[in-house]
Amino acid sequence: MLSRTADHLFWGARYMERAENSARILDVTYQTTLLPQSTESAEHNLAALLKLSELETAFAARYSQLTIDNILEFMIWDKTNPASIYSCMRAARENAHAVRGSVTTEVWETQNSMWLELQDYANNRKAYLDPTMILEWVKYRSHLSRGVVIGTMLKDDAWCFTRLGTFLERADNTARILDVKYLAEEGKRKNDAHHEFYHWNALLRSVSAFEIYRKVYRDVITPERVAELLILRPDMPRSLVACLQEIITILGLIHNQQSQETERRAGFLHAELKYARISDILDTGLHAYLTRFLDKINDLGSRISHDFLAPTLEKAA
């Protein structure tokens, strides 16, 4: 497969996954603002959302007040924000358009109709008073997009690069959510049991893990078990170890003469997760552990780009 084609497939999937992840965390953040809480606590939660996406500076340059309405406008509709849902879904559609010959008609039509619907929502968004409707729509369209890929595409290189982008982006996002939320509550959770329950409940719902948690642990929600579920459970679809398992499987299918080191690093990172114990991770510090993981997953993404995707000079052309 041409590296440019692989690049479009890989990044198209990443942008779609990124839009869904943003919708998930925005939905939970919005629902949290409806709970009784102090102004300081509400602003703290909103600031944590911006920190998750590394957008504090960009937001401050556009808005004078940290409010949920401004956050929703910035993170959903702002065309100048490259991480907004609008920008991500536009990029996903543009990448799909560039490789129409490498995907099925159903995949392209799903992406294109998604984009047309989103533009209609953007032009008439003042008519939608409940932002959860838009956020649920984004999640549904992402599920539909992913399902069409699985259900209609041949499992060749095009399918592999699409799936590779999905799981690399998902691993990054799960680690960021857990890290930011855990840090935000580290000094609070022993003082307010009700706050702790709603906080970790919200985190689990942001990654569709609340029902899974109840099924696995059948007990109260604790930070340690949340961390274990989202890091070490291979049967949890959005856990770090599950994402790495998919990544190393796909790398094994598309390997080339220069990807051996990338496969080795991915396998080593997967082994670290597969044989780790949550007690050891917490003893060494969850923030430090997740920071190292993010460094390694970003390095893995860079190596994948170097080994398989379009070179920087080719992109610029």
N, C-alpha and C positions, 0 to 999 in steps of 0.2 A: 504494500500500500504506500502511496505517496505520503511523505511526511506532512505536507500541507493538509491533505485530507484527514489524516490522523489527528492533526492539531485541531481542526474545526470540530471533529467528533468529540474529542476529549474535552475541549473547553465549552462546547455547547452543553454537554452533560453537567459539567461543573457549575455553569451559570444557572441551569435549571434547578439543581440541587441547592444552590446558594439561595435562590429565590424562595424555595420551600422552607429552608431553615430559617430565613428571616421572617417569613410568615408565621412560623411556629413560635418563635420567641416573642414576636410582636403581639401575637394573640394572647399569650400567657401574661405578658407585661400589662396589656390593656385590661385583662380580667383582674389582675392584681390591684390595679389602681381603683377598682370599684369596691375593694375591701376597706373597712375602717382602718385608718392609719394616719400617722402624723405627716405634716407637710415635709418634714426632714426625711422621713423614711421613704415617702413617695419619690422625692427628688433623687434620693440615693439609688433607688431601683432604676430610675430612668438613666441616671449617669452610668450605671453598670451596663445597661444595654448598649450605650454608645461606646463604652470601653471594650465590650465584646467584639464590636465591629471595627474598633480603632478609628472612630469617626468623631471624637470629641472636638478636635480643632475645626474640622469641616462644618460641624453643626454650629459651633459658636460663631463662625464667620457669617452664617446665614440667619440665625435666630438669636434674639436677645433674651428669651425666656425658655427655661427647660420645663416644658409642659408636654403632656401626653399627646395633645393635638399637634404640636409642632413636631414631635418625634414621629408620629404617624405620617404626617405630610412629607417629612424628610426621608423616612425609610421606605415609604411605599411609592410616592409619586414623583419625587424630585429627580428631574432628568439630568441635573448637573452632578448628582451623587452617583458615582459608578457602582456603589453597592446597594442602591435602592432596588426594590422589587421590579419597578418599571424598567430600570436600566439592565438588570440581569435577564429579564424575560425578553427584552429587545435583543440583547446579545445572543441569547440562546436561539432565537428565531433567525438571526443573521447567520449564525454558524450553520444552522440546519439548511438554510437557503443555499449556502456556498457548497454543500455536498449533497444536493438533491439526488444526484445519480448514485450515491453510496448508501442511501437509506430507502426504506419502502415508502410507497405513496401514503400509506396510513401514518407513518411517522412524520412526514413533511406536512400533511394536512392537519394533523394534531397541533403541531407547532404554529402553523400559519393561522389557524382558526383561534388558537389561544391568543396570539398577538392582536388579531382584529377585535376580539372581545375585550382585551385589556385596554385598547385605545378607546373603545366605547365607554368603558367604566371611567377612564381618566377624564374624558370630556364631560361626563355627567356625574362626577363623584360627589358633588354637593347634594345630590338626590338620595345618596345612601348614608343614612344617619348612623347605622351600626357598622363600624369598621370590621367586625368579626365576619361579616358576610363576604367582604372582599378577601380577607385572609383565608377563610375556608375555601373560597374559590381557587386561590393560588395553590393551596395544598392539594385540592382535588385535581387541578390541571397537571400538577407535577406527578401525582400518582398515575394519572391517565397517560402522560407522556412516557413514564418509565414502563408502564404495563404494555404499551403499544410496541416499544422497543423489544421487550422480552417475548411478546406474543407474535410478532410479525417479521422480525429480522433473522436472517441466517446467522448462525453463531460463527462468524468469520472475524477477520481483523476489525472491521467496522464495528461490530457488536462489542468486541473486546475493548476497544478504545473508549467507546461510550460508557461501558460499565466501569472501566478504570477511572475515568473522570468522576463518576458518581461516588465511588467509595473513597477516593482520596479526599474529595470535598467533604464527605460525611464524617470521616475520621477527624479532620481538622475542626469541623464545627462542634462535634460532640465534646472534644477536648476543651475547646474554648468556653462552651456553655458551662461545663462542670467546673472549670478553673475559676471563671469570673464569679459564678454563683457561690461556690464554696468559699472563696476569699471574702466575698461581701458579707457572708453570715458567720464567719469564723469567730468573731467576738461577741455575737448576739445569741447564738442558738441555745446556750445553756441558761439564758435568763428568761426566755419567753417561750413556753411550750406551744402555745397556740400559733405564734408567729413562725416557729420552726416547722410545725406541721404544714401550714399553708405554703410556706416557702418551698419546701422539698416536694410537696404535692405539685406545685406549679412547675418546678424543674422537670419532674417526671413526665408531666403532661406535655411539656414542650418537645419531648423526644418520643412521644407515644409509648411511654413506658410505665404509666401508672397501673394499668390493669396487669401488665406483665409482672410488676413488682409484687402486687397482691397475690398473684398465682405462685410466684417463686418463694416468697418469704412468709406469706400468711401472718404477718405481724405488723407492729407499728413501723412507721417510716423513720429510719435513722440515716444520718449522713454517711456513715461507713458502708451501709448496705447499698445506698444509692450509688456511691462511688464504685463498689464492687460490681454492681449490675451494669453500669455504663462503661466500665473499663475491661472487666475480666470474663464476663459471661458470653461464651461463644454462641449461645442460642438467642441472645438479645440482638435484633437486627441492626441496631445503631451503636452497638458497643465498639470500642476501639479494637478489641481482638477479632470481632466478626468482620470488621472492615479490612483489617490487615490480612485475614484469611482469604478474602476475595481478591485483594490486590496481588498477593503472591501467586494465587492460582492463575490470574489473568497474565501476569508477567511471564509465567511459565509457558503460556500459550503463544505469546508474541515475541519471545526472546530473539535477540539477534547477536551478532558477533561482539558488540560492545556493551551489552546489557548485563553481563555476568555480575559486575560489582553492584549494580542496582538491585538485582535479584538477591544477592547475598545480604545486602543491608536490609531489604524488606523482610527476608527470612529471619534475620537476627532480631529485628524489632518485633516480629510476630512471636518468636520464641520467648522473648522477654515478657510479653504479655501472657502468653499461653501458660507459662510455668510460674508466674508471679503469684504472690499472696497479698491480699489487700492489707493485712496487718503490716507487712514489710513496707508497702508503699506509703502507708500513713505514718509509719515510724520515721521514714526519711523525709516526709513532707509532701503532701499532695500537690501543692503549687509547684514545688521544684520538679517533681516527677512529670507533671503535665507540661511544664515549660520545656523540659528536655524532649518530651514526646513531640511537641509542636515543632521544635527545631528539627527533629529527625524526619517528621512527615513533610516539612517544607523542603528539606534536603532531598527527600525521595522524589517530590514533585519536580524539583530542578533537574535531578538526574534523569527522570523519565523524559522531560523535555529535551535534554541533551541527547539521549539515546534514540528517541523515536520521533520526536515532533519537529515542526518547522523551525529551522535556525532563526535567530533574531534578524539577520540580514534578509532572509527570505520574507519574513513577516513585513519588514519595513518596505520591501519592494511591492 
